[in-house]
């Protein structure tokens, strides 16, 4: 076993090189270190984004204005290591989907800054350049755009380990195996008429999140030395990306009936419209 000390030395050298980044000790220092930039920023699209883009292209005049209320995480799932499992920004995803579909929006999700501005304006404190003036901002009756419809809801399901399977084998020191698992996430949204609070439509959808893990390696005792070498791959669709996918599908189903007859040709990703009536009154419709 005279090669064991050499193996140990080689492993130690590789470990030291990895920890130090194989950096030279030339003594050259720089004020600004070049960081690792990673992948390029891309558009945050899902399989249903093309349907929403189609709704935007078929936009007709006088589309109703929509406000988004609370769309919270109602699953109660919490990890002591990672915090909440489901995204806390589902309402923002809904707003992005509505904008992508070409619907005018009314801000109701966070009006704290707007309310502060309104208080300043009522006190005649807001001017065009921050200087004392008689040309202060005047708050007129009816100056805030109203909404025709409201979307509310929540992430209501997050089920782990819907099903799983393991296949492993060992032949001598060689070990290999594959694991697969699936979980589900669900979303419930409702479309409410802002004028009389009638619930116009409700959409409840879920999505399966799949993942798999493949590993292989060598595990063996050589005298007093343990040799453990392994490699593997783990792939899983991110939970937050899955929620965005459900959001875009659900928003399409909720509002496609409000987009006009031409929107019925936009379902290319397998969504089905919910039968929301096309005839509607839009006292607060945007352009």
Sine and cosine of phi, psi and omega as CSV:
sin_phi,cos_phi,sin_psi,cos_psi,sin_omega,cos_omega
0.00,0.00,0.57,0.82,-0.05,-1.00
-0.93,0.36,-0.27,0.96,-0.01,-1.00
-0.99,0.12,-0.17,0.98,-0.04,-1.00
-0.90,0.43,-0.72,0.70,0.05,-1.00
-0.85,0.52,-0.61,0.79,0.03,-1.00
-0.91,0.41,-0.62,0.78,0.04,-1.00
-0.90,0.45,-0.68,0.73,0.03,-1.00
-0.88,0.48,-0.69,0.73,0.00,-1.00
-0.89,0.46,-0.65,0.76,0.01,-1.00
-0.90,0.43,-0.68,0.73,0.03,-1.00
-0.89,0.45,-0.67,0.75,0.02,-1.00
-0.89,0.46,-0.66,0.76,0.00,-1.00
-0.91,0.42,-0.68,0.74,0.02,-1.00
-0.90,0.44,-0.65,0.76,0.02,-1.00
-0.89,0.45,-0.70,0.71,0.01,-1.00
-0.90,0.44,-0.65,0.76,0.02,-1.00
-0.90,0.44,-0.65,0.76,-0.01,-1.00
-0.92,0.39,-0.63,0.78,-0.03,-1.00
-0.93,0.36,-0.57,0.82,-0.04,-1.00
-1.00,-0.06,-0.08,1.00,-0.04,-1.00
0.94,0.33,0.33,0.94,-0.02,-1.00
0.81,0.59,0.56,0.83,-0.04,-1.00
-0.97,0.23,0.57,-0.82,0.05,-1.00
-0.98,0.19,0.42,-0.91,0.02,-1.00
-0.98,-0.21,0.68,0.73,-0.07,-1.00
-0.97,0.25,-0.25,0.97,0.02,-1.00
1.00,0.05,0.15,0.99,0.04,-1.00
-0.99,0.12,0.82,-0.57,0.00,-1.00
-0.84,-0.54,0.53,-0.85,-0.02,-1.00
-0.80,-0.60,0.58,-0.82,0.01,-1.00
-0.94,0.35,-0.55,0.84,-0.04,-1.00
-0.86,-0.52,0.86,-0.50,0.01,-1.00
-1.00,0.01,0.67,-0.74,0.04,-1.00
-0.97,0.25,0.90,-0.44,-0.03,-1.00
-0.99,0.11,0.30,-0.95,0.06,-1.00
-0.99,0.11,0.89,-0.45,-0.14,-0.99
-1.00,0.07,-0.41,0.91,0.04,-1.00
0.96,0.29,-0.42,-0.91,-0.08,-1.00
-0.97,0.24,0.35,-0.94,0.03,-1.00
-0.96,0.29,0.44,-0.90,0.09,-1.00
-0.95,0.30,0.73,-0.68,-0.01,-1.00
-0.80,-0.60,0.23,-0.97,0.07,-1.00
-0.92,0.39,0.69,-0.72,-0.07,-1.00
-1.00,0.10,0.99,0.12,-0.09,-1.00
-0.93,-0.38,0.38,-0.93,0.09,-1.00
-0.80,-0.60,-0.08,-1.00,0.00,-1.00
-0.91,0.40,-0.29,0.96,-0.06,-1.00
-0.97,-0.25,0.02,1.00,-0.01,-1.00
-0.90,0.43,-0.57,0.82,0.00,-1.00
-0.90,0.44,-0.54,0.84,0.06,-1.00
-0.91,0.41,-0.67,0.74,0.03,-1.00
-0.92,0.40,-0.64,0.77,0.06,-1.00
-0.87,0.49,-0.61,0.79,0.03,-1.00
-0.90,0.43,-0.66,0.75,0.06,-1.00
-0.86,0.50,-0.63,0.77,0.00,-1.00
-0.91,0.41,-0.63,0.78,0.00,-1.00
-0.94,0.34,-0.44,0.90,0.00,-1.00
-0.99,-0.11,0.35,0.94,-0.07,-1.00
-0.86,0.50,0.69,-0.73,0.08,-1.00
-0.93,-0.36,0.30,-0.95,-0.02,-1.00
-0.92,0.38,0.57,-0.82,0.08,-1.00
0.98,0.22,0.50,0.87,0.09,-1.00
-0.89,0.45,0.56,-0.83,-0.01,-1.00
-0.93,0.37,0.52,-0.85,0.07,-1.00
-1.00,0.04,0.69,-0.72,-0.12,-0.99
-0.86,-0.51,0.68,-0.73,0.11,-0.99
-0.93,-0.37,0.55,-0.83,0.00,-1.00
-0.93,-0.38,0.81,-0.59,0.06,-1.00
-0.99,-0.16,-0.53,-0.84,-0.05,-1.00
-0.96,0.29,0.80,-0.60,0.15,-0.99
-0.78,-0.63,0.99,0.13,-0.22,-0.98
-0.99,-0.10,0.22,-0.98,0.16,-0.99
-0.99,0.16,0.94,-0.35,-0.04,-1.00
-0.95,-0.32,0.23,0.97,-0.07,-1.00
-0.98,0.19,-0.47,0.88,-0.06,-1.00
0.96,0.27,0.16,0.99,-0.02,-1.00
-0.99,0.16,0.79,-0.61,-0.04,-1.00
-0.60,-0.80,0.70,-0.71,0.03,-1.00
-0.93,-0.38,0.76,-0.65,0.00,-1.00
-0.90,0.43,-0.37,0.93,-0.01,-1.00
-1.00,-0.02,-0.69,0.72,-0.12,-0.99
-0.94,-0.34,-0.05,1.00,-0.04,-1.00
0.99,0.14,-0.52,-0.85,-0.01,-1.00
-0.91,0.41,0.62,-0.78,-0.04,-1.00
-0.99,0.15,-0.72,0.69,0.01,-1.00
-0.99,0.13,0.45,-0.89,0.01,-1.00
-0.90,0.43,0.54,-0.84,0.09,-1.00
-0.99,-0.11,0.12,0.99,-0.04,-1.00
-0.91,-0.42,0.53,0.85,-0.04,-1.00
-0.90,0.45,-0.60,0.80,0.01,-1.00
-0.89,0.46,-0.60,0.80,0.05,-1.00
-0.92,0.40,-0.59,0.81,0.07,-1.00
-0.90,0.44,-0.63,0.78,0.03,-1.00
-0.89,0.45,-0.69,0.73,0.02,-1.00
-0.89,0.45,-0.67,0.75,0.02,-1.00
-0.89,0.46,-0.64,0.76,0.01,-1.00
-0.91,0.42,-0.66,0.75,0.01,-1.00
-0.91,0.42,-0.67,0.75,0.03,-1.00
-0.90,0.43,-0.62,0.78,0.02,-1.00
-0.90,0.43,-0.53,0.85,0.01,-1.00
-0.99,0.16,-0.06,1.00,0.09,-1.00
1.00,0.03,0.34,0.94,0.01,-1.00
-1.00,-0.10,0.68,-0.73,0.11,-0.99
-0.93,0.37,0.58,-0.82,-0.08,-1.00
-0.89,-0.45,0.52,-0.85,0.16,-0.99
-0.91,-0.43,0.80,-0.60,-0.04,-1.00
-0.96,0.27,0.89,-0.46,0.10,-1.00
-0.72,-0.69,-0.12,0.99,-0.10,-1.00
-0.97,0.25,-0.66,0.75,0.01,-1.00
-0.62,-0.79,0.99,-0.16,-0.05,-1.00
-0.95,-0.32,0.32,0.95,-0.07,-1.00
-0.90,0.44,-0.73,0.68,0.01,-1.00
-0.92,0.38,-0.64,0.77,0.01,-1.00
-0.89,0.46,-0.63,0.77,0.03,-1.00
-0.92,0.40,-0.60,0.80,0.07,-1.00
-0.91,0.41,-0.66,0.75,0.07,-1.00
-0.87,0.49,-0.66,0.75,0.00,-1.00
-0.90,0.44,-0.64,0.77,0.04,-1.00
-0.90,0.44,-0.68,0.74,0.05,-1.00
-0.89,0.46,-0.67,0.74,-0.02,-1.00
-0.92,0.40,-0.64,0.77,0.03,-1.00
-0.90,0.43,-0.46,0.89,0.04,-1.00
-1.00,0.00,0.12,0.99,0.03,-1.00
0.87,0.50,0.65,0.76,-0.05,-1.00
-0.97,-0.24,-0.15,0.99,-0.09,-1.00
-0.97,-0.25,0.84,-0.54,0.06,-1.00
-0.82,-0.57,0.04,-1.00,-0.05,-1.00
-0.93,0.36,-0.48,0.88,-0.06,-1.00
-0.72,-0.70,0.26,0.96,0.05,-1.00
0.98,0.21,0.19,0.98,0.01,-1.00
-0.95,-0.31,0.47,-0.88,0.04,-1.00
-0.83,0.56,0.77,-0.64,-0.07,-1.00
-0.35,-0.94,0.38,-0.92,0.14,-0.99
-1.00,0.05,-0.13,0.99,0.00,-1.00
-1.00,-0.03,0.79,0.62,0.00,-1.00
-0.98,0.19,0.29,-0.96,-0.01,-1.00
-0.94,0.34,0.79,-0.61,0.00,-1.00
-0.97,-0.25,0.73,-0.69,0.02,-1.00
-0.99,-0.12,0.92,-0.40,-0.05,-1.00
-0.99,-0.16,0.44,-0.90,0.05,-1.00
-0.89,0.46,0.71,-0.70,0.02,-1.00
0.98,0.21,0.31,0.95,-0.07,-1.00
-0.99,0.12,-0.17,0.98,0.01,-1.00
-0.98,-0.19,0.78,-0.62,-0.04,-1.00
-0.92,0.39,0.70,-0.71,0.02,-1.00
-1.00,-0.02,0.20,-0.98,0.03,-1.00
-0.93,-0.35,0.52,-0.86,0.07,-1.00
-1.00,-0.03,-0.58,0.82,-0.02,-1.00
-0.69,-0.73,0.41,-0.91,0.02,-1.00
-0.80,-0.60,0.65,-0.76,0.11,-0.99
-0.92,-0.38,0.80,-0.60,0.01,-1.00
-0.74,-0.67,0.24,-0.97,0.06,-1.00
0.40,-0.91,-0.44,-0.90,-0.03,-1.00
-0.05,-1.00,0.30,-0.95,0.17,-0.98
-0.99,0.16,0.92,-0.39,-0.21,-0.98
-0.94,-0.33,-0.21,0.98,-0.02,-1.00
-0.70,-0.72,0.64,-0.77,0.17,-0.99
-0.44,-0.90,1.00,-0.07,-0.13,-0.99
-0.95,-0.30,0.89,-0.45,0.00,-1.00
-1.00,0.07,0.43,-0.90,0.13,-0.99
0.78,0.62,0.79,0.62,0.07,-1.00
-0.85,0.52,-0.70,0.72,0.20,-0.98
-0.35,-0.94,0.43,-0.90,-0.02,-1.00
-0.47,-0.88,0.30,-0.95,0.01,-1.00
-0.44,-0.90,0.48,-0.88,-0.03,-1.00
-0.71,-0.70,0.71,-0.71,0.12,-0.99
-0.72,-0.69,0.91,-0.42,-0.06,-1.00
-0.73,-0.69,0.46,-0.89,0.03,-1.00
-0.53,-0.85,0.49,-0.87,0.07,-1.00
-0.67,-0.74,0.80,-0.60,0.06,-1.00
-0.82,-0.58,0.97,-0.24,-0.08,-1.00
0.88,0.47,-0.77,-0.64,0.00,-1.00
-0.99,0.14,-0.11,0.99,-0.06,-1.00
-1.00,0.06,0.76,-0.65,-0.01,-1.00
-0.79,-0.61,0.69,-0.73,0.06,-1.00
-0.48,-0.88,0.40,-0.92,0.01,-1.00
-0.09,-1.00,0.20,-0.98,0.03,-1.00
-0.63,-0.78,0.68,-0.73,0.06,-1.00
-0.80,-0.60,0.58,-0.82,0.09,-1.00
-0.65,-0.76,0.47,-0.88,-0.06,-1.00
-0.45,-0.89,0.27,-0.96,-0.01,-1.00
-0.56,-0.83,0.56,-0.83,0.08,-1.00
-0.66,-0.75,0.23,-0.97,-0.01,-1.00
-0.80,-0.60,0.49,-0.87,0.12,-0.99
-0.74,-0.68,0.66,-0.75,-0.09,-1.00
-0.78,-0.63,0.48,-0.88,-0.05,-1.00
-0.69,-0.73,0.67,-0.74,0.09,-1.00
-0.84,-0.55,0.82,-0.57,0.04,-1.00
-0.80,-0.60,0.50,-0.86,0.07,-1.00
-0.71,-0.70,0.57,-0.82,0.02,-1.00
-0.96,-0.27,0.85,-0.53,-0.11,-0.99
-0.88,-0.47,0.71,-0.71,0.11,-0.99
-0.96,0.30,0.85,-0.53,-0.10,-1.00
-0.95,0.30,-0.34,0.94,-0.07,-1.00
-0.99,0.14,-0.59,0.81,-0.03,-1.00
-0.77,-0.64,0.09,1.00,0.07,-1.00
0.89,0.45,0.40,0.91,0.14,-0.99
-0.96,0.29,0.67,-0.74,0.11,-0.99
-0.99,0.15,0.92,-0.39,-0.08,-1.00
-0.98,0.18,-0.68,0.74,-0.07,-1.00
-0.37,-0.93,0.43,-0.90,0.05,-1.00
-0.74,-0.67,0.69,-0.72,0.05,-1.00
-0.84,-0.55,0.77,-0.64,0.07,-1.00
-0.80,-0.61,0.90,-0.44,-0.07,-1.00
-0.71,-0.71,0.43,-0.90,0.04,-1.00
-0.66,-0.75,0.28,-0.96,-0.02,-1.00
-0.62,-0.78,0.63,-0.77,0.07,-1.00
-1.00,0.03,0.75,-0.66,0.07,-1.00
-0.96,-0.29,0.85,-0.52,-0.05,-1.00
-0.93,-0.36,0.49,-0.87,0.06,-1.00
-0.52,-0.86,0.37,-0.93,0.06,-1.00
-0.55,-0.84,0.39,-0.92,-0.01,-1.00
-0.68,-0.73,0.76,-0.64,0.04,-1.00
-0.85,-0.53,0.73,-0.68,0.01,-1.00
-0.61,-0.79,0.44,-0.90,0.04,-1.00
-0.45,-0.89,0.48,-0.88,-0.01,-1.00
-0.06,-1.00,-0.05,-1.00,0.02,-1.00
-0.79,-0.61,0.77,-0.63,0.04,-1.00
-0.73,-0.68,0.86,-0.52,-0.08,-1.00
-0.40,-0.92,0.55,-0.84,0.13,-0.99
-0.99,-0.12,0.81,-0.58,0.04,-1.00
-0.86,-0.51,0.99,-0.12,-0.08,-1.00
0.90,0.44,-0.83,-0.56,0.05,-1.00
-1.00,-0.04,0.14,0.99,-0.07,-1.00
-0.94,-0.35,0.69,-0.73,0.07,-1.00
-0.98,-0.18,0.82,-0.57,0.05,-1.00
-0.97,-0.25,0.91,-0.42,-0.04,-1.00
-0.72,-0.69,0.97,-0.24,0.00,-1.00
-0.84,-0.54,0.77,-0.64,-0.02,-1.00
-0.56,-0.83,0.35,-0.94,0.09,-1.00
-0.51,-0.86,0.38,-0.93,-0.02,-1.00
-0.14,-0.99,-0.01,-1.00,-0.01,-1.00
-0.56,-0.83,0.67,-0.75,0.06,-1.00
-0.75,-0.66,0.79,-0.61,-0.05,-1.00
-0.75,-0.66,0.75,-0.66,0.08,-1.00
-0.46,-0.89,0.66,-0.75,0.10,-1.00
-0.91,0.42,0.76,-0.65,0.01,-1.00
-0.88,0.47,0.63,-0.78,-0.03,-1.00
-0.88,0.47,-0.67,0.74,-0.05,-1.00
-0.92,0.39,-0.61,0.80,0.07,-1.00
-0.90,0.43,-0.62,0.78,0.05,-1.00
-0.89,0.45,-0.64,0.77,0.02,-1.00
-0.91,0.41,-0.65,0.76,0.05,-1.00
-0.88,0.47,-0.62,0.78,0.02,-1.00
-0.88,0.47,-0.70,0.72,0.02,-1.00
-0.91,0.42,-0.65,0.76,-0.01,-1.00
-0.85,0.52,-0.74,0.68,-0.03,-1.00
-0.91,0.41,-0.61,0.79,0.05,-1.00
-0.91,0.41,-0.70,0.72,-0.03,-1.00
-0.93,0.38,-0.65,0.76,0.03,-1.00
-0.89,0.45,-0.65,0.76,0.05,-1.00
-0.86,0.51,-0.71,0.70,-0.01,-1.00
-0.90,0.43,-0.59,0.81,-0.04,-1.00
-0.94,0.34,-0.67,0.74,-0.22,-0.98
-0.95,-0.31,-0.09,1.00,-0.04,-1.00
-0.89,0.46,-0.51,0.86,0.04,-1.00
-0.95,0.31,-0.28,0.96,0.02,-1.00
-1.00,-0.05,-0.08,1.00,-0.13,-0.99
-1.00,-0.06,-0.04,1.00,0.02,-1.00
0.97,-0.23,0.25,-0.97,-0.07,-1.00
-0.87,0.49,-0.53,0.85,-0.04,-1.00
-0.91,0.42,-0.35,0.94,-0.04,-1.00
-0.95,0.32,-0.25,0.97,-0.04,-1.00
-0.93,0.36,-0.22,0.98,0.02,-1.00
-1.00,-0.04,0.06,1.00,-0.16,-0.99
-1.00,-0.03,-0.13,0.99,-0.06,-1.00
-0.99,0.14,1.00,-0.08,-0.02,-1.00
-0.93,-0.38,-0.21,0.98,-0.07,-1.00
-0.97,-0.26,0.23,0.97,0.09,-1.00
0.99,-0.13,0.10,1.00,0.05,-1.00
-0.98,0.19,0.35,-0.94,0.02,-1.00
-0.80,-0.61,0.76,-0.65,0.01,-1.00
-0.93,0.37,0.45,-0.89,-0.15,-0.99
-0.99,-0.13,0.03,1.00,0.05,-1.00
1.00,0.07,0.34,0.94,0.08,-1.00
-0.88,0.48,0.77,-0.64,-0.08,-1.00
-0.88,0.47,0.61,-0.80,0.01,-1.00
-0.98,0.21,-0.54,0.84,0.00,-1.00
-0.97,0.23,0.85,-0.53,-0.03,-1.00
-0.49,-0.87,0.34,-0.94,0.07,-1.00
-0.98,-0.20,0.71,-0.70,-0.04,-1.00
-0.78,-0.63,0.97,0.25,0.00,-1.00
-0.90,0.43,-0.36,0.93,-0.04,-1.00
-0.90,-0.44,0.37,0.93,-0.14,-0.99
-0.88,0.48,0.58,-0.81,0.09,-1.00
-1.00,0.08,0.09,-1.00,0.00,-1.00
-0.97,0.24,0.00,0.00,0.00,0.00
